Amino acid sequence: MKRQIPLILCFVFGVVMLLTQFSPHSFSQGLYEEVLNWALIITPFALIFSTITLLQTHVTRIRRKTEHWQYSFIIFVGIAIMVIIGIPYGPEHPWFKWLFNNVQLPMDATMFSLLAFFIASAAYRAFRARNVEASLLLISAVIVMLGNVPVGDLIWNSSVSLTPWGEKLADGSSWMKQWILDNPNLSSRRGIILGVSLGVISQSIRIILGIERSYLGGGD
């Protein structure tokens, strides 16, 4: 029963929600809104369980003394401080705001700045002109990059301000950059989105029919 009940609920709700998308009837739309309200109610409980799982994971790391297990104590200290200040006083408390603005936001900025270096490193490896495809990728990337940075605006403003069809570009950006974004890039994006959508539909059908059961944990 531990597996049959979740499978039945998944099938029923999956079919019902699917049917509501093809029925404009007021009852169907009301049912859709009601299920969305249920999801909003369930979300806080999912947050609680995810927090418990996070704590259990770091407790296990401390017990086993895995690599960098000392940093797990920072997790506990951070959670405790934010909960002790946030629950009784709310997010508008000056200390809560100070911690968020001076600790949380700088850490987020640091993570995103590190991602920029990883992206630059990946771009360097991908844009090596080893063959025709890589050369096209490199040329397109340079054109788009110059069309988006201030130096590129100066170049295009001083040289080209009209498209080959006589249309004036208000922002002074390169018509080549805009053509790349509006044609090859947009076509590729639509193809990728279409492929992802078909994959989502296929996976959803497998989950609704009970073929895919990985979300239950473990095997059959």
PyRosetta script that sets phi, psi and omega in degrees:
from pyrosetta import init, pose_from_sequence

init()
pose = pose_from_sequence("MKRQIPLILCFVFGVVMLLTQFSPHSFSQGLYEEVLNWALIITPFALIFSTITLLQTHVTRIRRKTEHWQYSFIIFVGIAIMVIIGIPYGPEHPWFKWLFNNVQLPMDATMFSLLAFFIASAAYRAFRARNVEASLLLISAVIVMLGNVPVGDLIWNSSVSLTPWGEKLADGSSWMKQWILDNPNLSSRRGIILGVSLGVISQSIRIILGIERSYLGGGD")
pose.set_psi(1, -24.6)
pose.set_omega(1, -179.2)
pose.set_phi(2, -64.5)
pose.set_psi(2, -24.7)
pose.set_omega(2, 178.9)
pose.set_phi(3, -103.4)
pose.set_psi(3, -32.2)
pose.set_omega(3, -177.2)
pose.set_phi(4, -66.8)
pose.set_psi(4, -42.5)
pose.set_omega(4, -178.0)
pose.set_phi(5, -63.6)
pose.set_psi(5, -48.7)
pose.set_omega(5, 176.7)
pose.set_phi(6, -60.4)
pose.set_psi(6, -36.8)
pose.set_omega(6, 179.0)
pose.set_phi(7, -65.8)
pose.set_psi(7, -40.9)
pose.set_omega(7, 178.8)
pose.set_phi(8, -65.3)
pose.set_psi(8, -45.1)
pose.set_omega(8, 179.0)
pose.set_phi(9, -62.3)
pose.set_psi(9, -41.7)
pose.set_omega(9, 178.9)
pose.set_phi(10, -62.7)
pose.set_psi(10, -41.7)
pose.set_omega(10, 179.8)
pose.set_phi(11, -66.0)
pose.set_psi(11, -46.7)
pose.set_omega(11, -176.7)
pose.set_phi(12, -63.8)
pose.set_psi(12, -50.8)
pose.set_omega(12, -177.8)
pose.set_phi(13, -68.1)
pose.set_psi(13, -35.1)
pose.set_omega(13, 177.8)
pose.set_phi(14, -63.1)
pose.set_psi(14, -45.1)
pose.set_omega(14, 180.0)
pose.set_phi(15, -67.7)
pose.set_psi(15, -43.3)
pose.set_omega(15, -178.5)
pose.set_phi(16, -63.1)
pose.set_psi(16, -47.2)
pose.set_omega(16, -179.9)
pose.set_phi(17, -65.2)
pose.set_psi(17, -32.3)
pose.set_omega(17, 176.9)
pose.set_phi(18, -66.2)
pose.set_psi(18, -42.6)
pose.set_omega(18, -179.2)
pose.set_phi(19, -67.7)
pose.set_psi(19, -33.1)
pose.set_omega(19, -179.6)
pose.set_phi(20, -65.0)
pose.set_psi(20, -24.6)
pose.set_omega(20, 180.0)
pose.set_phi(21, -74.7)
pose.set_psi(21, -16.7)
pose.set_omega(21, -178.1)
pose.set_phi(22, -111.3)
pose.set_psi(22, 6.4)
pose.set_omega(22, -178.8)
pose.set_phi(23, -123.2)
pose.set_psi(23, 118.7)
pose.set_omega(23, 178.9)
pose.set_phi(24, -84.1)
pose.set_psi(24, 3.4)
pose.set_omega(24, -176.8)
pose.set_phi(25, -62.4)
pose.set_psi(25, 148.1)
pose.set_omega(25, -178.3)
pose.set_phi(26, -62.8)
pose.set_psi(26, -35.8)
pose.set_omega(26, 178.6)
pose.set_phi(27, -64.4)
pose.set_psi(27, -41.6)
pose.set_omega(27, 179.8)
pose.set_phi(28, -64.5)
pose.set_psi(28, -44.7)
pose.set_omega(28, -179.8)
pose.set_phi(29, -68.5)
pose.set_psi(29, -35.2)
pose.set_omega(29, 175.9)
pose.set_phi(30, -65.1)
pose.set_psi(30, -39.3)
pose.set_omega(30, 176.9)
pose.set_phi(31, -64.0)
pose.set_psi(31, -39.7)
pose.set_omega(31, 178.3)
pose.set_phi(32, -61.6)
pose.set_psi(32, -46.2)
pose.set_omega(32, 178.6)
pose.set_phi(33, -63.6)
pose.set_psi(33, -37.1)
pose.set_omega(33, 179.9)
pose.set_phi(34, -65.9)
pose.set_psi(34, -41.7)
pose.set_omega(34, 177.9)
pose.set_phi(35, -64.7)
pose.set_psi(35, -38.4)
pose.set_omega(35, 176.3)
pose.set_phi(36, -61.8)
pose.set_psi(36, -38.0)
pose.set_omega(36, 176.4)
pose.set_phi(37, -64.4)
pose.set_psi(37, -38.4)
pose.set_omega(37, 175.9)
pose.set_phi(38, -60.7)
pose.set_psi(38, -41.6)
pose.set_omega(38, -179.8)
pose.set_phi(39, -62.5)
pose.set_psi(39, -38.6)
pose.set_omega(39, 177.9)
pose.set_phi(40, -65.2)
pose.set_psi(40, -33.3)
pose.set_omega(40, 178.8)
pose.set_phi(41, -72.9)
pose.set_psi(41, -37.3)
pose.set_omega(41, -178.0)
pose.set_phi(42, -72.7)
pose.set_psi(42, -29.1)
pose.set_omega(42, -175.6)
pose.set_phi(43, -54.7)
pose.set_psi(43, -46.1)
pose.set_omega(43, 178.2)
pose.set_phi(44, -60.3)
pose.set_psi(44, -35.9)
pose.set_omega(44, 178.0)
pose.set_phi(45, -67.2)
pose.set_psi(45, -37.4)
pose.set_omega(45, 175.9)
pose.set_phi(46, -64.0)
pose.set_psi(46, -36.5)
pose.set_omega(46, 177.1)
pose.set_phi(47, -64.6)
pose.set_psi(47, -39.5)
pose.set_omega(47, 178.8)
pose.set_phi(48, -64.5)
pose.set_psi(48, -45.6)
pose.set_omega(48, -179.9)
pose.set_phi(49, -65.0)
pose.set_psi(49, -37.3)
pose.set_omega(49, 178.2)
pose.set_phi(50, -66.6)
pose.set_psi(50, -35.9)
pose.set_omega(50, 176.4)
pose.set_phi(51, -66.1)
pose.set_psi(51, -41.5)
pose.set_omega(51, 177.8)
pose.set_phi(52, -62.5)
pose.set_psi(52, -42.2)
pose.set_omega(52, 178.3)
pose.set_phi(53, -62.9)
pose.set_psi(53, -40.2)
pose.set_omega(53, 177.8)
pose.set_phi(54, -61.6)
pose.set_psi(54, -44.9)
pose.set_omega(54, 179.5)
pose.set_phi(55, -64.3)
pose.set_psi(55, -42.3)
pose.set_omega(55, 179.1)
pose.set_phi(56, -62.9)
pose.set_psi(56, -39.4)
pose.set_omega(56, 179.4)
pose.set_phi(57, -62.0)
pose.set_psi(57, -43.8)
pose.set_omega(57, -177.9)
pose.set_phi(58, -76.7)
pose.set_psi(58, -28.9)
pose.set_omega(58, 172.9)
pose.set_phi(59, -63.3)
pose.set_psi(59, -42.0)
pose.set_omega(59, 177.7)
pose.set_phi(60, -63.4)
pose.set_psi(60, -39.2)
pose.set_omega(60, 178.4)
pose.set_phi(61, -63.7)
pose.set_psi(61, -39.4)
pose.set_omega(61, 179.8)
pose.set_phi(62, -68.6)
pose.set_psi(62, -41.7)
pose.set_omega(62, -179.8)
pose.set_phi(63, -63.5)
pose.set_psi(63, -42.3)
pose.set_omega(63, -177.9)
pose.set_phi(64, -85.6)
pose.set_psi(64, -10.4)
pose.set_omega(64, -179.4)
pose.set_phi(65, 52.4)
pose.set_psi(65, 54.0)
pose.set_omega(65, 177.0)
pose.set_phi(66, -72.8)
pose.set_psi(66, -178.7)
pose.set_omega(66, -177.1)
pose.set_phi(67, -61.6)
pose.set_psi(67, 132.7)
pose.set_omega(67, -179.5)
pose.set_phi(68, 58.8)
pose.set_psi(68, 34.9)
pose.set_omega(68, -179.1)
pose.set_phi(69, -67.3)
pose.set_psi(69, -20.4)
pose.set_omega(69, -179.5)
pose.set_phi(70, -63.7)
pose.set_psi(70, -29.5)
pose.set_omega(70, -178.5)
pose.set_phi(71, -69.4)
pose.set_psi(71, -15.2)
pose.set_omega(71, 178.2)
pose.set_phi(72, -65.0)
pose.set_psi(72, -29.1)
pose.set_omega(72, 177.6)
pose.set_phi(73, -64.2)
pose.set_psi(73, -31.6)
pose.set_omega(73, 178.3)
pose.set_phi(74, -64.4)
pose.set_psi(74, -36.1)
pose.set_omega(74, 177.2)
pose.set_phi(75, -59.8)
pose.set_psi(75, -47.8)
pose.set_omega(75, -178.4)
pose.set_phi(76, -64.4)
pose.set_psi(76, -42.0)
pose.set_omega(76, -179.5)
pose.set_phi(77, -64.9)
pose.set_psi(77, -44.7)
pose.set_omega(77, -179.8)
pose.set_phi(78, -63.0)
pose.set_psi(78, -44.5)
pose.set_omega(78, 178.9)
pose.set_phi(79, -63.2)
pose.set_psi(79, -44.1)
pose.set_omega(79, -178.0)
pose.set_phi(80, -62.4)
pose.set_psi(80, -44.5)
pose.set_omega(80, -178.2)
pose.set_phi(81, -64.2)
pose.set_psi(81, -46.3)
pose.set_omega(81, -178.7)
pose.set_phi(82, -66.4)
pose.set_psi(82, -35.6)
pose.set_omega(82, 178.7)
pose.set_phi(83, -71.1)
pose.set_psi(83, -43.5)
pose.set_omega(83, -178.5)
pose.set_phi(84, -63.0)
pose.set_psi(84, -36.4)
pose.set_omega(84, 179.7)
pose.set_phi(85, -85.9)
pose.set_psi(85, -39.7)
pose.set_omega(85, -172.2)
pose.set_phi(86, -73.9)
pose.set_psi(86, -41.0)
pose.set_omega(86, -175.6)
pose.set_phi(87, -68.3)
pose.set_psi(87, -51.5)
pose.set_omega(87, -177.6)
pose.set_phi(88, -74.2)
pose.set_psi(88, -33.2)
pose.set_omega(88, -172.8)
pose.set_phi(89, -107.3)
pose.set_psi(89, -16.9)
pose.set_omega(89, 178.6)
pose.set_phi(90, 85.8)
pose.set_psi(90, 167.9)
pose.set_omega(90, -176.5)
pose.set_phi(91, -71.3)
pose.set_psi(91, -9.8)
pose.set_omega(91, 179.8)
pose.set_phi(92, -87.3)
pose.set_psi(92, -1.8)
pose.set_omega(92, 179.7)
pose.set_phi(93, -65.8)
pose.set_psi(93, 140.0)
pose.set_omega(93, -177.6)
pose.set_phi(94, -57.8)
pose.set_psi(94, -38.3)
pose.set_omega(94, 179.6)
pose.set_phi(95, -65.9)
pose.set_psi(95, -41.4)
pose.set_omega(95, 179.1)
pose.set_phi(96, -62.1)
pose.set_psi(96, -45.3)
pose.set_omega(96, 178.3)
pose.set_phi(97, -62.3)
pose.set_psi(97, -40.6)
pose.set_omega(97, -179.1)
pose.set_phi(98, -63.2)
pose.set_psi(98, -44.5)
pose.set_omega(98, 179.1)
pose.set_phi(99, -63.4)
pose.set_psi(99, -40.3)
pose.set_omega(99, -178.9)
pose.set_phi(100, -67.7)
pose.set_psi(100, -46.3)
pose.set_omega(100, -175.8)
pose.set_phi(101, -75.5)
pose.set_psi(101, -29.2)
pose.set_omega(101, -173.9)
pose.set_phi(102, -106.7)
pose.set_psi(102, -10.0)
pose.set_omega(102, 178.8)
pose.set_phi(103, -120.6)
pose.set_psi(103, -55.6)
pose.set_omega(103, -175.7)
pose.set_phi(104, -66.4)
pose.set_psi(104, -52.1)
pose.set_omega(104, -177.6)
pose.set_phi(105, -63.0)
pose.set_psi(105, -43.6)
pose.set_omega(105, 175.8)
pose.set_phi(106, -61.1)
pose.set_psi(106, -36.9)
pose.set_omega(106, 177.8)
pose.set_phi(107, -66.1)
pose.set_psi(107, -40.4)
pose.set_omega(107, 176.2)
pose.set_phi(108, -61.6)
pose.set_psi(108, -43.7)
pose.set_omega(108, 179.4)
pose.set_phi(109, -63.2)
pose.set_psi(109, -37.1)
pose.set_omega(109, 178.7)
pose.set_phi(110, -64.6)
pose.set_psi(110, -43.3)
pose.set_omega(110, 179.6)
pose.set_phi(111, -62.7)
pose.set_psi(111, -43.5)
pose.set_omega(111, -179.2)
pose.set_phi(112, -69.0)
pose.set_psi(112, -34.0)
pose.set_omega(112, 177.1)
pose.set_phi(113, -66.6)
pose.set_psi(113, -36.0)
pose.set_omega(113, 175.6)
pose.set_phi(114, -66.2)
pose.set_psi(114, -36.8)
pose.set_omega(114, 177.5)
pose.set_phi(115, -62.0)
pose.set_psi(115, -33.6)
pose.set_omega(115, 178.8)
pose.set_phi(116, -61.5)
pose.set_psi(116, -39.3)
pose.set_omega(116, 178.8)
pose.set_phi(117, -68.8)
pose.set_psi(117, -38.7)
pose.set_omega(117, 177.1)
pose.set_phi(118, -63.8)
pose.set_psi(118, -40.4)
pose.set_omega(118, 178.9)
pose.set_phi(119, -64.8)
pose.set_psi(119, -42.1)
pose.set_omega(119, 178.7)
pose.set_phi(120, -63.0)
pose.set_psi(120, -40.3)
pose.set_omega(120, 178.4)
pose.set_phi(121, -64.7)
pose.set_psi(121, -43.2)
pose.set_omega(121, 178.6)
pose.set_phi(122, -65.4)
pose.set_psi(122, -38.4)
pose.set_omega(122, 178.9)
pose.set_phi(123, -65.3)
pose.set_psi(123, -37.9)
pose.set_omega(123, 179.1)
pose.set_phi(124, -62.0)
pose.set_psi(124, -41.3)
pose.set_omega(124, -179.8)
pose.set_phi(125, -72.2)
pose.set_psi(125, -34.6)
pose.set_omega(125, -176.1)
pose.set_phi(126, -78.8)
pose.set_psi(126, -28.9)
pose.set_omega(126, -172.7)
pose.set_phi(127, -93.4)
pose.set_psi(127, 14.8)
pose.set_omega(127, 175.5)
pose.set_phi(128, -70.7)
pose.set_psi(128, 125.7)
pose.set_omega(128, -175.2)
pose.set_phi(129, -79.3)
pose.set_psi(129, 71.6)
pose.set_omega(129, -179.1)
pose.set_phi(130, -89.6)
pose.set_psi(130, -23.7)
pose.set_omega(130, 179.4)
pose.set_phi(131, -147.8)
pose.set_psi(131, -174.9)
pose.set_omega(131, -176.1)
pose.set_phi(132, -65.5)
pose.set_psi(132, -44.2)
pose.set_omega(132, -178.4)
pose.set_phi(133, -61.9)
pose.set_psi(133, -44.5)
pose.set_omega(133, 179.5)
pose.set_phi(134, -66.3)
pose.set_psi(134, -34.2)
pose.set_omega(134, 178.2)
pose.set_phi(135, -66.4)
pose.set_psi(135, -42.8)
pose.set_omega(135, 176.6)
pose.set_phi(136, -61.7)
pose.set_psi(136, -40.9)
pose.set_omega(136, 178.5)
pose.set_phi(137, -62.8)
pose.set_psi(137, -42.8)
pose.set_omega(137, 179.8)
pose.set_phi(138, -63.9)
pose.set_psi(138, -46.9)
pose.set_omega(138, -178.9)
pose.set_phi(139, -63.2)
pose.set_psi(139, -44.8)
pose.set_omega(139, 179.3)
pose.set_phi(140, -62.3)
pose.set_psi(140, -42.3)
pose.set_omega(140, -179.8)
pose.set_phi(141, -63.1)
pose.set_psi(141, -41.0)
pose.set_omega(141, 179.8)
pose.set_phi(142, -65.0)
pose.set_psi(142, -42.8)
pose.set_omega(142, -179.7)
pose.set_phi(143, -62.9)
pose.set_psi(143, -47.2)
pose.set_omega(143, -179.2)
pose.set_phi(144, -65.5)
pose.set_psi(144, -40.1)
pose.set_omega(144, -179.4)
pose.set_phi(145, -64.6)
pose.set_psi(145, -44.6)
pose.set_omega(145, 178.5)
pose.set_phi(146, -64.8)
pose.set_psi(146, -29.4)
pose.set_omega(146, 178.6)
pose.set_phi(147, -77.3)
pose.set_psi(147, -9.2)
pose.set_omega(147, -177.3)
pose.set_phi(148, -112.6)
pose.set_psi(148, -14.5)
pose.set_omega(148, -178.5)
pose.set_phi(149, -98.5)
pose.set_psi(149, 156.5)
pose.set_omega(149, -179.0)
pose.set_phi(150, -56.6)
pose.set_psi(150, -37.3)
pose.set_omega(150, 178.8)
pose.set_phi(151, -62.1)
pose.set_psi(151, -39.7)
pose.set_omega(151, 178.2)
pose.set_phi(152, -63.3)
pose.set_psi(152, -38.0)
pose.set_omega(152, 177.2)
pose.set_phi(153, -61.7)
pose.set_psi(153, -40.2)
pose.set_omega(153, 177.9)
pose.set_phi(154, -63.1)
pose.set_psi(154, -40.2)
pose.set_omega(154, -180.0)
pose.set_phi(155, -64.6)
pose.set_psi(155, -49.0)
pose.set_omega(155, -176.0)
pose.set_phi(156, -70.9)
pose.set_psi(156, -34.5)
pose.set_omega(156, 178.5)
pose.set_phi(157, -64.6)
pose.set_psi(157, -32.8)
pose.set_omega(157, -177.8)
pose.set_phi(158, -86.0)
pose.set_psi(158, -11.5)
pose.set_omega(158, -175.5)
pose.set_phi(159, -121.3)
pose.set_psi(159, -59.9)
pose.set_omega(159, -174.2)
pose.set_phi(160, -124.2)
pose.set_psi(160, 123.9)
pose.set_omega(160, 175.7)
pose.set_phi(161, -125.2)
pose.set_psi(161, -0.5)
pose.set_omega(161, 179.8)
pose.set_phi(162, -123.7)
pose.set_psi(162, 147.4)
pose.set_omega(162, 173.6)
pose.set_phi(163, -77.5)
pose.set_psi(163, 165.8)
pose.set_omega(163, 176.9)
pose.set_phi(164, -60.5)
pose.set_psi(164, -16.6)
pose.set_omega(164, -179.6)
pose.set_phi(165, -97.5)
pose.set_psi(165, 8.9)
pose.set_omega(165, 175.9)
pose.set_phi(166, 85.3)
pose.set_psi(166, 8.8)
pose.set_omega(166, 179.6)
pose.set_phi(167, -87.3)
pose.set_psi(167, 130.2)
pose.set_omega(167, -178.5)
pose.set_phi(168, -81.3)
pose.set_psi(168, 134.4)
pose.set_omega(168, 177.3)
pose.set_phi(169, -91.2)
pose.set_psi(169, 115.3)
pose.set_omega(169, -174.1)
pose.set_phi(170, -64.3)
pose.set_psi(170, -35.4)
pose.set_omega(170, -176.6)
pose.set_phi(171, -90.0)
pose.set_psi(171, -0.2)
pose.set_omega(171, 178.3)
pose.set_phi(172, 73.7)
pose.set_psi(172, 10.6)
pose.set_omega(172, -178.8)
pose.set_phi(173, -77.8)
pose.set_psi(173, 164.2)
pose.set_omega(173, -176.4)
pose.set_phi(174, -70.1)
pose.set_psi(174, 135.3)
pose.set_omega(174, 175.9)
pose.set_phi(175, -67.3)
pose.set_psi(175, -27.6)
pose.set_omega(175, 176.9)
pose.set_phi(176, -65.6)
pose.set_psi(176, -42.1)
pose.set_omega(176, 177.5)
pose.set_phi(177, -61.2)
pose.set_psi(177, -45.6)
pose.set_omega(177, -178.2)
pose.set_phi(178, -65.9)
pose.set_psi(178, -37.2)
pose.set_omega(178, 178.6)
pose.set_phi(179, -65.5)
pose.set_psi(179, -40.6)
pose.set_omega(179, 178.3)
pose.set_phi(180, -62.8)
pose.set_psi(180, -42.3)
pose.set_omega(180, -178.8)
pose.set_phi(181, -70.3)
pose.set_psi(181, -36.5)
pose.set_omega(181, -174.9)
pose.set_phi(182, -84.6)
pose.set_psi(182, -18.6)
pose.set_omega(182, -175.6)
pose.set_phi(183, -116.7)
pose.set_psi(183, -78.4)
pose.set_omega(183, -178.4)
pose.set_phi(184, -62.8)
pose.set_psi(184, -43.1)
pose.set_omega(184, -177.4)
pose.set_phi(185, -66.5)
pose.set_psi(185, -46.1)
pose.set_omega(185, -178.8)
pose.set_phi(186, -65.2)
pose.set_psi(186, -39.3)
pose.set_omega(186, 178.2)
pose.set_phi(187, -63.5)
pose.set_psi(187, -42.2)
pose.set_omega(187, 178.7)
pose.set_phi(188, -65.0)
pose.set_psi(188, -42.1)
pose.set_omega(188, 179.4)
pose.set_phi(189, -61.4)
pose.set_psi(189, -42.1)
pose.set_omega(189, 179.6)
pose.set_phi(190, -64.7)
pose.set_psi(190, -38.2)
pose.set_omega(190, 176.9)
pose.set_phi(191, -64.6)
pose.set_psi(191, -42.0)
pose.set_omega(191, 178.7)
pose.set_phi(192, -65.3)
pose.set_psi(192, -43.6)
pose.set_omega(192, 179.4)
pose.set_phi(193, -62.5)
pose.set_psi(193, -40.0)
pose.set_omega(193, 178.2)
pose.set_phi(194, -63.3)
pose.set_psi(194, -44.4)
pose.set_omega(194, 178.4)
pose.set_phi(195, -63.5)
pose.set_psi(195, -42.5)
pose.set_omega(195, 178.0)
pose.set_phi(196, -63.7)
pose.set_psi(196, -40.2)
pose.set_omega(196, 179.8)
pose.set_phi(197, -62.8)
pose.set_psi(197, -42.6)
pose.set_omega(197, 177.7)
pose.set_phi(198, -64.3)
pose.set_psi(198, -38.7)
pose.set_omega(198, 176.7)
pose.set_phi(199, -64.2)
pose.set_psi(199, -40.6)
pose.set_omega(199, 178.1)
pose.set_phi(200, -64.3)
pose.set_psi(200, -42.2)
pose.set_omega(200, 178.6)
pose.set_phi(201, -62.4)
pose.set_psi(201, -45.5)
pose.set_omega(201, 179.4)
pose.set_phi(202, -60.9)
pose.set_psi(202, -46.2)
pose.set_omega(202, -179.9)
pose.set_phi(203, -66.4)
pose.set_psi(203, -36.9)
pose.set_omega(203, 178.6)
pose.set_phi(204, -64.1)
pose.set_psi(204, -41.8)
pose.set_omega(204, 178.3)
pose.set_phi(205, -63.5)
pose.set_psi(205, -40.0)
pose.set_omega(205, 178.4)
pose.set_phi(206, -63.6)
pose.set_psi(206, -38.9)
pose.set_omega(206, -179.9)
pose.set_phi(207, -70.9)
pose.set_psi(207, -43.9)
pose.set_omega(207, -179.6)
pose.set_phi(208, -62.0)
pose.set_psi(208, -40.5)
pose.set_omega(208, -178.6)
pose.set_phi(209, -81.5)
pose.set_psi(209, -3.6)
pose.set_omega(209, 177.7)
pose.set_phi(210, 82.2)
pose.set_psi(210, 11.0)
pose.set_omega(210, 178.5)
pose.set_phi(211, -74.5)
pose.set_psi(211, -42.5)
pose.set_omega(211, 176.9)
pose.set_phi(212, -94.9)
pose.set_psi(212, 115.9)
pose.set_omega(212, -175.9)
pose.set_phi(213, -125.2)
pose.set_psi(213, 19.4)
pose.set_omega(213, -178.1)
pose.set_phi(214, -64.6)
pose.set_psi(214, -25.4)
pose.set_omega(214, -179.1)
pose.set_phi(215, -69.9)
pose.set_psi(215, -15.3)
pose.set_omega(215, 176.9)
pose.set_phi(216, -79.3)
pose.set_psi(216, -18.0)
pose.set_omega(216, -178.5)
pose.set_phi(217, 85.4)
pose.set_psi(217, 130.7)
pose.set_omega(217, 179.2)
pose.set_phi(218, 76.5)
pose.set_psi(218, -171.4)
pose.set_omega(218, -178.9)
pose.set_phi(219, -89.2)
pose.set_psi(219, -169.8)
pose.set_omega(219, -179.7)
pose.set_phi(220, -70.6)
pose.dump_pdb("model.pdb")
